[in-house]
Amino acid sequence: MLLIVVAVTVVVTRDLLKATMLFAIYSLTIAGLFATLDAGDVALTEAAVGAGISTVLILAVLALVPRYEHRRTGHSLPALAIVTLTGAALIYASFDLPAFGQPGNPVHQHLGPYFIDQTYADIGIPNLVAAVLASYRSIDTLGEAVVILTAGIVVYALLSPPPRKRRREEDER
């Protein structure tokens, strides 16, 4: 419910600073939800990129633009139709998902037993979670690290002071 309330409030507000803070709250709430679902790596990435780096970047942009959004008249009916159809398709597709958390779900029967039985023999690392993240999911973990590194570099580049222009006299020397 908190996610829905925050999302609706972001859409309704015209104060861009308030919307930025609400986006940070939304990201932290999603990160908490991911952590509750035992997706620690995704939760950490969401907290770092969604609540951390994105918030800093948006605040830097807000320093350059007016704080309040100007209200536009009219509505975009094609956009409303696309969003409604996409939402309806997602809700319809969710009825085919297996029940949440059931031990007989395909996700628990496909790779889980193999990881539990064979990880130590394959890799030799006694910690199952570390072994799966470092070996079986290494490309995914590397991709997340690249995303966080790239976001950090972009934020650093945007927040660093612009290079000083040389004087014409110094260029002639």
N, C-alpha and C positions, 0 to 999 in steps of 0.2 A: 504494500500500500504506500509505503514511504517513497518508493521509486516513482509511482504514478503521480503522487502529489507533487514531488519535486519536478518531474518532467512537465506537468501541466503548468506549474508556476513559472518555469523557464520560458515556456511558450507565451504566456500571458504578459509577463513583465516587459517593460520598455527600458528599465534601468539596466544597462549593460554590465555594470559592476555587480549588481545583485544577481544577474543571470550567470556571471562567471563564478561567483561563490556557490550558487546552486549547482552548477556543473561539477564543481569540486566535491560537493556533498554527494551528488549522484554517483560519481566515480568511486568515492570511498565506500558508499553503500554497496555498489556492485562488487567491489573488491572484498568486502566482508561476506557477501553472498558466495563468491567463489571460494573463499577460505572455508566457509561452512560446508561447501560441497567437496571439500578435500582437494581442491585444485589450487594448491599453494603457489605454483609457478605463475599461473594466470592471475591470481590475486595480487601477487607482488608486481607483476608487469602492469596491471590496471592501476594499482596505487601509484606506482612510479611515473608512468606515462600519463594516465588519465587525470589523476588528481594533482600530481606534482608538476611535471614538465609542461603539460598543456595549460594549467592554470597560470603558471609563471609567464608563458608565452602570450596568453590572452591578456593578462594584466599589462604586459609591455606594450601590446597593441593599443589597449585602452588609454595609455598615456598619450597616444597620438591622435585619437579620434574623440568626438563628443561622447559624453557619458550616456546620453539618452537617445534611443532610437526614434526616428520620426515615424509616425503612424501613416501607413499607406491605406488608401481607400480601395474597396473592392476585394474580391476573393479570387483565388485561382482554382477554378472548378476542375480543370484537368489534373492538377496536383492532388486535390482532394480525392478525385476518383482513383488515381494511381495508388495513393496511400491506403484507401479503403479496400481496394482489390488485393493489394499485397497483404494487408492485415488479415483479410478473410481467408486468403490462400494459406497463410501461416497457421491460422487457427484450425483450418480444415486438415492440414498436414499433421498437426499435433495429435489428432485422434488416432493416428497409426503408430505412435510411439509406444514402446512397452511401458508397463507400470514402473514408476520411479523406485529405485532401490531394491528391486526384487532380485534374489540371488540367481534365478533362472534366466535372467535377461541375456541376450546374445553377447553384450559387451563383457559380461562376467564369464562367459563360457568359451570365448574365442582365444584371447591372449593371456588372460589372467592366470589360469592354471599353469600355462607354460612358464610365465615369468616366475611364479612362486616355486615351481619344481626345478627349473633349469638355470636360473640366473647365476647362482653360485658356481655351478659347473661350467657355464659358458664364460663368465667374466672373472670370477674369483673375488668379488667384492661382497662382504657379508651384509651390508646395508642394502636392502632390496630397493628402496626408493632412490638412493644415490646411484645404484647400478642401472636402473631403468632410465633415469634422466641422463646419466653420463654415457651410456652405451646405446641402448635401444632407441632412445629418443634424442640422440645427440644432435641431429640435424635441426630438430625443432627447438631445442635449447639454444643452439648456436643462432638460429634465426631470431629468437627473442632477445638474445644479447645484442645482436646487430641492430635490431629495432631500437632498443634502449640507447645504445651508443650513438646511433644516427640522430635520435631525438635530442640527446644531450649536446651534440655538436651543433645542431641547428639552433637550439636555444642559446648556446654560447655565442654563435655567430650573430644572432639577432640582438642579443643584449650587450655585446661588446661595443665599445665606443667606435664611431666611424673613423677611418684613417684620416689623419690631418692632411690637408692639401698643402703641397709645397708652394712656397712663394716662387714667383716667376724668376726672381733674381737667383734663387738657389738652383733652379733648373738650368740657367745659362752658364753656371760655373762648371 
